[in-house]
Amino acid sequence: MDTKTLIASEIAKVVPELEQDAIFNLLETPKNSDMGDLAFPAFSLAKVLRKAPQMIAGELAEQIDGSQFEKVVAVGPYINFFLDKAKISSQVLEQVITAGSDYAQQDEGQGRNVAIDMSSPNIAKPFSIGHLRSTVIGDSLANIFAKTGYQPVKINHLGDWGKQFGMLIVAYKKWGDEAAVQAHPIDELLKLYVRINAEAETDPTVDEEAREWFRKLEDGDKEATELWQWFRDESLLEFNRLYNQLNVTFDSYNGEAFYNDKMDEVLELLEAKNLLVESKGAQVVNLEKYGIEHPALIKKSDGATLYITRDLAAALYRKRTYDFAKSVYVVGNEQAAHFKQLKAVLKEMGYDWSDDMTHVAFGLVTKGGAKLSTRKGNVILLEPTVAEAINRAASQIEAKNPNLADKEAVAHAVGVGAIKFYDLKTDRMNGYDFDLEAMVSFEGETGPYVQYAHARIQSILRKADFTPSATTTYSLADAESWEIIKLIQDFPRIIKRTSDNFEPSIMAKFAINLAQSFNKYYAHTRILDDNSERDSRLALCYATATVLKEALRLLGVEAPNEM
């Protein structure tokens, strides 16, 4: 039984007027641990018992069985509970030592699938910092879902269709150089893309020519298809090199083009259910009853299908293929209206599983406060950024630990981890300004700071030559170790909150808190002093490192043993 449930059940025994669940929900954590570990406010009983809250708190504190606690005291209108530190620390340490990295594993998902639409860069465009958010948030959520017993299915819904390919084909035929594209595919294709867009702004015939080539592509024209396939293959080679750097993998690369032959069925289903309405020559679905003002535009007046038609086909395909318990779209907040429409149209079609679809939105990454744009060539490219982060990590490691054995691998883990962690610690609905120096710093609330705390603990354990035993009883009762124990005990709840809210920043902030609490403990406690508490202190170190490493893993960040 967790401590909150224990307290709620003990209060319920002396307060029959309130349900145990209601008591549980009323419990608060005092701001200062000197005031106890949990507190029950007596205000809610004042009406029922017709007494002042202060008096109620005083009477109840005397009636509660205090044998399970260090002490139970009334302070004003609150009953403050001080938990039995020695007993709880012993239980928590035993749990972590027994389970290892499986500590806090949960079975909510029961092996059911969660489809995660993530990353999804556009072919022939560089992988920029903007795509990083979707990639790392999606990857972290996949790890979290697996920790709660689900089976994640990571889908890279590549942007590999659309008029931009018409633009690209026109640009390549005008100015392209095959050898240059093969040598640096995305750089070259981007130059062509920016150049043709600039030309289209002053010459309307360019746009018409691009539309014509895209029409040819849609009709299966041999030259157009071959060029499209080549752009796609070359881009994917480059993307995959980056994904390897980031240590991110996918279960599916079915992009937009995959659904080209699956949209007719969507139109047929919509027609069969009489959902399509004509509006100015186009086919739309009205969604006013869902509070959505603008109808979903399914088919344009010229017969062309739209983005939403493709997403409807994708949703149907994913439900049939993966029978998902949840389907998650990790896509920027600017697409919020689109996903509201998508869910509402599926609901209109009679698919109640649309309730299991969630748009996990996120804010923008800016540079110097300015929005990034591929079309205008204002982008922060990810590949050179990752290389720079690794270089900066390497120079800090060189200064701190010049004799480190595996410097390159550690610098990679720290540099890549720093970029990921900085992104994930930001509440996803907030954007952030990209600042590499702040990311790679070993000080402050950063990935390297948490990694360094883990490496420091490993160094202590090596020095002491300590391996904990699951059959030994370890126990601590001092105030600073207690702060760590409480955090470790809270880890299962943190995992659940992260999963329920689709919010990796909850996990990242937990990792920072745990690292900070350990560093405080380390500064004030002589861990290796030879006395009766030495093994318990080392067991605490071991448990902290285990949970830190697991928290970082759930964020997709490595935890080196030495730094």
C-alpha positions in Angstrom: 0.0 0.0 0.0 1.4 3.4 -0.9 1.7 6.0 1.8 -1.2 8.2 0.7 -3.6 5.3 0.6 -2.3 4.2 4.1 -3.0 7.7 5.5 -6.4 8.0 3.8 -7.5 4.5 5.2 -6.4 5.5 8.8 -8.3 8.8 8.6 -11.4 7.0 7.2 -11.5 4.8 10.3 -12.1 7.9 12.5 -14.0 10.0 10.0 -17.0 7.9 8.8 -18.5 11.1 7.3 -16.0 11.1 4.4 -15.3 8.4 1.8 -11.7 7.1 1.7 -11.3 8.3 -1.9 -12.5 11.8 -1.0 -9.9 11.9 1.9 -7.2 10.6 -0.5 -7.9 13.6 -2.8 -7.8 16.1 0.0 -4.4 15.1 1.2 -1.7 17.8 0.5 2.1 17.8 0.5 3.4 20.5 2.9 5.7 23.1 1.2 8.2 22.5 4.0 9.1 18.9 5.0 9.5 20.1 8.6 5.7 20.3 8.6 5.5 16.6 7.8 5.2 14.5 4.7 1.5 14.7 4.1 -1.3 16.8 5.6 -5.0 16.5 5.9 -7.0 19.8 6.0 -10.0 19.6 8.3 -11.9 22.5 6.6 -14.1 20.1 4.7 -15.4 18.6 8.0 -16.4 21.9 9.6 -19.9 21.9 8.1 -20.6 18.3 8.9 -19.3 18.2 12.4 -20.3 21.8 13.2 -16.9 22.6 14.8 -14.0 24.8 14.1 -11.4 23.1 11.7 -8.7 23.7 14.4 -10.7 21.8 17.0 -11.5 19.0 14.6 -7.8 18.6 13.6 -6.8 18.4 17.3 -9.4 15.8 18.2 -8.8 13.6 15.2 -5.0 13.6 15.6 -5.5 12.0 19.0 -7.8 9.3 17.7 -5.7 8.2 14.7 -3.6 5.1 15.2 -0.1 6.5 15.1 1.8 3.1 15.2 2.4 3.2 11.4 3.9 6.7 11.5 6.8 8.5 13.1 4.2 10.9 14.5 0.8 12.5 13.8 0.3 16.1 15.0 -2.3 18.8 14.7 -1.0 22.2 13.5 -3.9 24.7 13.3 -6.6 23.3 11.0 -4.2 20.6 9.6 -3.3 17.1 10.7 0.3 16.5 9.8 1.7 13.0 9.2 5.3 12.3 9.6 6.1 8.9 7.9 8.3 6.2 9.4 11.5 7.0 7.4 13.4 3.9 8.5 10.6 1.5 7.5 9.7 3.2 4.2 13.4 3.7 3.1 13.9 0.0 3.7 10.9 -1.0 1.6 11.8 1.4 -1.3 15.5 0.3 -1.4 14.5 -3.4 -1.4 12.0 -2.8 -4.3 14.6 -1.0 -6.5 17.4 -3.5 -5.7 15.1 -6.5 -6.4 13.6 -5.1 -9.7 16.6 -3.1 -11.0 15.7 -1.2 -14.2 12.2 -2.9 -14.2 11.4 -0.9 -11.0 8.0 0.9 -11.6 7.1 -1.2 -14.6 3.3 -1.1 -15.1 0.7 -3.2 -16.9 -2.0 -0.7 -17.8 -1.6 -1.4 -21.5 -1.7 -5.2 -21.3 0.4 -5.5 -24.5 -2.1 -3.4 -26.6 -0.7 -1.3 -29.5 -0.2 2.5 -29.4 0.3 4.0 -32.9 2.6 7.1 -32.7 2.7 9.4 -35.8 6.0 11.2 -35.2 8.9 13.0 -36.9 7.5 12.9 -40.4 9.9 15.2 -42.2 9.3 16.3 -45.8 11.3 14.6 -48.5 14.0 16.7 -50.2 14.0 19.2 -47.3 16.6 19.3 -44.6 16.0 17.8 -41.2 15.8 20.9 -39.1 15.4 21.7 -35.4 11.7 22.1 -36.0 11.4 18.3 -36.8 13.4 17.5 -33.7 10.5 18.2 -31.3 8.1 15.7 -33.0 10.9 13.1 -33.1 12.1 13.3 -29.5 8.7 13.8 -27.9 7.3 10.8 -30.0 10.3 8.7 -29.1 10.1 9.4 -25.4 6.3 8.8 -25.4 7.0 5.4 -27.1 9.4 4.5 -24.2 6.9 5.7 -21.6 4.0 3.7 -23.2 6.2 0.6 -23.2 6.9 1.2 -19.5 3.1 1.3 -18.8 2.6 -2.0 -20.6 1.7 -0.9 -24.1 3.3 -1.9 -27.4 4.4 1.3 -29.2 4.3 1.4 -33.0 6.4 4.3 -34.2 5.3 5.6 -37.6 7.3 8.1 -39.7 4.5 9.5 -41.9 6.9 11.0 -44.5 5.9 14.1 -46.4 6.6 12.4 -49.7 3.7 13.7 -51.9 2.3 17.0 -53.0 2.8 20.0 -55.3 6.3 20.7 -53.9 7.5 17.7 -55.9 6.2 19.4 -59.1 8.3 22.4 -58.0 11.3 20.2 -57.4 11.0 18.4 -60.7 10.8 21.7 -62.6 13.8 23.1 -60.7 15.9 19.9 -61.3 15.1 19.9 -65.0 16.1 23.6 -65.2 19.3 23.6 -63.1 19.9 20.2 -61.6 23.2 18.3 -61.5 22.9 14.5 -60.9 26.4 14.2 -59.4 25.9 17.1 -57.1 22.6 15.7 -55.8 24.1 12.3 -55.2 27.0 13.8 -53.3 24.9 16.1 -51.0 21.2 15.1 -51.7 19.3 17.4 -49.3 21.7 20.4 -49.6 21.3 20.4 -53.3 17.6 19.7 -53.4 17.0 22.5 -50.9 19.0 25.0 -53.0 16.9 24.0 -56.0 13.7 24.3 -53.9 14.5 27.7 -52.5 15.6 29.0 -56.0 12.4 27.8 -57.7 10.2 29.3 -55.0 12.0 32.6 -55.4 11.4 32.5 -59.1 7.7 31.5 -58.7 7.1 34.7 -56.7 7.8 36.8 -59.8 6.9 34.4 -62.6 3.4 32.8 -62.4 4.1 30.3 -65.2 6.5 28.5 -62.9 3.7 27.6 -60.6 1.6 26.3 -63.5 4.5 24.2 -64.8 4.9 22.7 -61.3 1.2 21.8 -61.1 1.5 20.2 -64.5 4.5 18.0 -63.4 2.7 17.0 -60.2 -0.4 16.0 -62.3 1.9 13.8 -64.4 3.3 12.3 -61.2 -0.2 11.6 -60.0 -1.0 9.9 -63.3 2.1 7.7 -63.0 4.2 9.4 -65.7 7.5 7.4 -66.0 10.0 10.3 -65.8 8.1 12.1 -63.0 7.8 8.9 -61.0 11.5 8.0 -61.4 12.6 11.5 -60.3 10.2 11.4 -57.3 11.5 7.9 -56.3 15.1 9.1 -56.6 14.5 12.2 -54.5 12.8 10.0 -51.9 15.5 7.4 -51.7 18.3 9.9 -51.5 16.5 11.9 -48.8 15.8 8.8 -46.7 19.5 7.8 -46.7 20.3 11.1 -45.2 17.5 11.1 -42.7 18.4 7.6 -41.5 22.0 8.7 -40.9 20.5 11.4 -38.6 18.1 9.0 -36.9 21.1 6.7 -36.1 22.9 9.7 -34.6 19.8 10.4 -32.4 19.3 6.7 -31.7 15.7 6.8 -32.9 14.1 3.9 -34.8 10.8 3.4 -36.6 8.4 0.5 -37.2 6.9 2.1 -40.4 8.0 4.6 -43.0 4.6 4.6 -44.7 4.3 8.3 -45.8 1.7 10.3 -47.6 2.2 8.5 -51.0 1.4 5.1 -49.4 -2.2 6.2 -49.1 -2.7 7.3 -52.7 -4.7 4.1 -53.6 -6.6 4.1 -50.3 -8.5 7.4 -50.6 -11.2 6.3 -53.0 -12.5 4.0 -50.3 -12.8 7.0 -47.9 -14.8 8.9 -50.5 -17.0 5.8 -51.1 -17.6 5.4 -47.3 -18.5 9.1 -46.9 -20.9 9.0 -49.9 -22.5 5.8 -48.6 -23.2 7.5 -45.3 -24.5 10.6 -47.1 -22.0 12.8 -45.3 -20.7 14.7 -48.4 -22.3 18.0 -49.1 -21.5 20.2 -52.1 -20.2 23.7 -51.3 -19.0 26.0 -54.2 -18.3 23.0 -56.4 -16.3 21.2 -53.7 -17.3 18.2 -51.5 -17.3 18.9 -47.7 -18.5 17.4 -44.4 -20.3 19.8 -42.1 -19.1 19.6 -38.5 -21.2 22.3 -36.8 -22.7 19.9 -34.3 -19.1 19.3 -32.9 -18.7 23.1 -32.4 -16.4 23.2 -35.5 -17.3 26.2 -37.6 -15.4 25.3 -40.8 -16.6 22.2 -42.7 -13.9 19.6 -43.6 -12.9 20.1 -47.2 -12.7 16.5 -48.6 -12.5 17.1 -52.4 -11.8 20.3 -54.3 -13.9 21.5 -57.2 -11.2 20.2 -59.7 -11.6 16.7 -58.1 -8.3 16.8 -56.2 -8.4 15.2 -52.7 -6.9 17.0 -49.8 -4.7 16.4 -46.8 -7.6 15.4 -44.6 -8.8 12.7 -47.0 -5.3 11.2 -46.8 -5.3 11.3 -43.0 -8.7 9.6 -42.9 -7.3 6.8 -45.1 -4.3 6.6 -42.8 -6.4 6.5 -39.6 -8.5 3.6 -41.1 -5.4 1.7 -42.2 -3.8 2.1 -38.8 -6.9 0.9 -36.9 -7.2 -2.2 -39.2 -3.5 -2.9 -39.1 -2.6 -2.3 -35.5 -6.0 -2.3 -33.7 -4.6 0.4 -31.6 -5.7 1.2 -28.0 -4.4 4.8 -28.6 -3.4 6.6 -31.7 -1.2 9.6 -31.1 -0.2 12.3 -33.5 2.9 14.2 -32.4 2.5 17.3 -34.6 2.9 21.0 -34.1 0.1 23.1 -32.5 -0.5 24.9 -35.8 -2.3 21.7 -36.9 -4.8 21.7 -34.0 -7.8 22.6 -36.2 -7.0 19.9 -38.7 -7.0 17.2 -36.0 -10.2 18.4 -34.5 -11.8 18.0 -38.0 -10.2 14.6 -38.6 -11.6 13.2 -35.3 -15.0 14.7 -35.9 -15.3 13.3 -39.5 -14.3 9.8 -38.2 -16.9 10.2 -35.5 -19.6 11.1 -38.1 -18.6 8.0 -40.0 -19.6 6.0 -37.0 -16.0 5.1 -35.8 -16.1 5.5 -32.0 -12.4 4.6 -31.9 -11.8 8.2 -33.0 -12.1 8.9 -29.2 -8.8 7.0 -28.8 -7.0 9.5 -31.1 -5.0 12.3 -29.5 -3.2 15.2 -31.1 -0.1 15.7 -29.0 0.7 19.3 -29.9 3.8 21.3 -29.2 5.1 24.9 -29.4 7.7 26.3 -31.9 11.4 26.3 -31.7 12.8 29.8 -32.5 16.2 31.2 -33.1 16.9 34.6 -31.6 13.1 34.9 -31.2 12.5 34.4 -34.9 10.3 31.7 -36.5 12.2 29.2 -38.8 11.1 28.7 -42.4 12.5 26.2 -44.9 11.0 28.1 -47.9 12.9 31.2 -47.0 16.1 29.3 -46.2 15.9 30.3 -42.5 16.6 27.0 -40.8 18.8 25.5 -38.1 20.0 22.2 -39.7 20.1 19.3 -37.3 23.1 17.5 -38.5 25.7 20.3 -38.0 24.0 21.2 -34.8 24.4 17.6 -33.4 28.1 17.6 -34.5 28.7 20.9 -32.7 26.9 19.6 -29.6 29.2 16.5 -29.5 32.3 18.8 -30.0 31.3 21.0 -27.1 30.6 18.0 -24.9 34.0 16.5 -25.9 35.9 19.7 -24.9 34.2 19.8 -21.5 35.0 16.1 -20.9 38.6 16.8 -21.9 38.8 19.5 -19.3 37.1 17.5 -16.6 38.5 14.0 -17.2 41.3 13.9 -19.8 42.1 10.2 -19.1 38.6 9.0 -19.7 38.7 5.7 -21.6 35.8 6.0 -24.1 35.8 9.7 -24.7 34.2 9.7 -28.2 31.2 7.5 -27.2 30.7 9.5 -24.0 30.9 12.9 -25.9 28.3 11.5 -28.3 26.0 10.4 -25.5 26.3 13.8 -23.7 26.0 16.0 -26.8 23.0 14.2 -28.3 21.5 13.7 -24.8 21.9 17.5 -24.2 19.8 18.5 -27.3 17.1 15.9 -26.5 16.8 16.7 -22.8 16.6 20.4 -23.3 13.7 20.0 -25.7 11.9 17.5 -23.5 12.2 19.4 -20.3 10.2 22.2 -21.9 6.5 21.9 -21.4 5.6 20.7 -24.9 3.0 23.4 -25.5 5.6 26.1 -24.8 8.2 26.8 -27.5 11.8 27.5 -26.7 14.7 29.5 -28.2 17.4 27.3 -29.4 20.6 27.9 -27.4 23.3 25.3 -27.9 25.6 26.6 -25.2 22.8 26.4 -22.5 21.9 22.9 -23.7 25.4 21.4 -23.4 26.3 23.0 -20.1 27.1 20.7 -17.1 25.5 23.3 -14.8 21.9 24.1 -14.4 18.8 22.1 -15.3 20.4 20.3 -18.3 20.9 16.7 -19.6 24.6 16.7 -18.9 23.9 17.8 -15.2 21.7 14.7 -14.7 24.1 12.4 -16.6 27.0 13.7 -14.4 25.1 12.9 -11.2 24.6 9.4 -12.5 28.3 9.1 -13.4 29.3 10.5 -10.0 27.3 7.8 -8.2 28.9 5.1 -10.3 32.3 6.4 -9.3 31.3 6.2 -5.6 30.1 2.6 -6.1 33.3 1.6 -7.9 35.4 3.2 -5.1 33.5 1.3 -2.4 33.4 -1.9 -4.5 29.7 -2.1 -3.5 27.0 -4.4 -4.9 23.8 -4.4 -3.0 22.1 -7.6 -1.9 18.3 -8.1 -2.2 18.4 -10.2 1.1 20.1 -7.4 3.2 17.9 -4.9 5.0 19.1 -1.3 4.3 17.5 1.6 6.1 18.0 5.3 6.6 16.2 7.9 8.6 18.0 11.2 8.1 16.3 14.2 6.5 18.4 14.4 3.3 18.2 10.8 2.4 14.5 11.0 3.0 14.1 13.6 0.3 15.7 11.1 -2.2 13.6 8.1 -0.9 10.4 10.1 -1.4 11.3 10.9 -5.0 12.2 7.3 -5.8 9.0 6.1 -4.2 7.1 8.6 -6.4 8.7 7.3 -9.7 5.7 5.0 -10.6 3.3 7.9 -10.2 5.6 10.2 -12.3 5.5 7.5 -15.1 1.7 7.3 -15.0 1.4 11.2 -15.1 3.8 11.5 -18.0 1.8 8.8 -19.9 -1.7 10.2 -19.1 -0.7 13.8 -20.0 1.5 12.8 -23.0 4.0 15.2 -21.4 7.7 14.0 -21.2 8.6 17.3 -19.4 7.2 15.7 -16.2 9.8 13.0 -16.4 12.6 15.4 -17.3 11.8 17.6 -14.3 11.7 14.5 -12.1 15.2 13.6 -13.3 16.5 17.1 -12.5 14.9 17.0 -9.0 16.4 13.6 -8.2 19.9 14.6 -9.5 19.7 17.8 -7.4 18.5 16.0 -4.3 21.4 13.5 -4.6 24.0 16.3 -5.2 22.7 18.0 -2.0 23.0 14.7 -0.1 26.5 14.1 -1.5 27.6 17.6 -0.4 26.5 17.1 3.2 27.0 13.3 3.8 30.3 11.4 4.1 29.0 8.4 2.2 32.1 6.3 2.4 32.8 6.8 6.1 33.1 3.5 7.8 30.1 3.2 10.2 26.9 1.3 10.7 25.1 3.3 8.0 27.7 3.0 5.2 26.1 0.1 3.3 22.6 1.7 3.6 24.0 4.9 2.2 25.7 3.0 -0.7 22.4 1.1 -1.3 20.7 4.6 -1.6 23.3 5.6 -4.1 22.7 2.4 -6.1 18.9 2.9 -6.1 19.3 6.6 -7.1 21.6 5.7 -10.0 19.2 2.9 -11.1 16.2 5.3 -11.2 18.2 8.2 -12.8 19.4 5.9 -15.6 15.8 4.6 -16.2 14.3 8.2 -16.2 16.9 9.2 -18.8 16.3 6.1 -20.8 12.6 6.9 -20.9 13.6 10.3 -22.4 15.8 8.6 -25.0 19.0 9.8 -23.3 21.9 7.6 -22.4 23.5 7.5 -18.9 27.3 7.0 -19.2 29.0 5.3 -16.2 32.0 7.7 -16.5 32.2 11.3 -17.6 
